[in-house]
Amino acid sequence: MEDDERLARNVERMLLLAGHRAELAADGALAVEQALANTYDLILLDLLLPVVDGFSVCRELRKQGLRTPILMLTARDAVSDRVSGLDAGADDYLTKPFATEELLARVRALGRRASDTGLDQLRVGELVLDTARHEVRRADRHIELTPKEFELLEYLMRHAGTVVTRDQIFRNVWREADAVSPKAIDLYVHYLRNKIDRDTAHPLVRTVRGVGYMLDG
């Protein structure tokens, strides 16, 4: 959600290269519409947006009860602007120009904060994962998962629409301390697919041959 389209595209590319999924809104009115109609882990919000400015967007989203973390991006460096942004409901503030590493660090920090406070509810189509209650449901069907299946699904949902490799899954779900083979990862994906996509006409868990897996809503 940037006033400068070139910078917005650069930020989008940074996020995609870091394994995130990103969507752009051309102006403040569309930003409000998209934020209320979809479920996002984080909102990057520029202050100088066309149609509706960033302060107003932030206030409206909070007024509507949206609790998604908001990171404000702006060229302004005045203390009063930072205070106004935080008072409008932003969670953090980053002044342009900024380094890629700093932006990604702020994104990670806000993501952790949302998980720690139990605010994260991930949604892909009719599939919903509630991290606070540790529950998963698809439409009106409750799905029982083991702790590792839950963690695997959470990782896939956070990267929905993006192909993740077995190595990425290993490093982010099993991590270096666990001894697990690629076949074991395939087996867990198989278990997850059987539970998530059972008796449905629209499977969500997709195998991308020779690359890895993707959750596609």
Buried (B, 14 or more C-beta within 10 A) or exposed (E): BBBBEEBBEEBBEBBEEEEBBBEBBBBBBBBBEBBEEEBBBBBBBBBBBEEBBBBBBBBBBBEEEBBBBBBBBBBBEEEEBBEBBBEBBBBBBBBBEEEBEEBBEBBEBBBEBBBEEEBBBBBBEBBBBBBEEEBBEBEEBEBEBEEBBBBBBBBBBBBBEBBBBBEBBBEBBBEEEEEBEEEBBBEBBEBBBEBBBEEEEEEBBEBEEEEBBBBBE
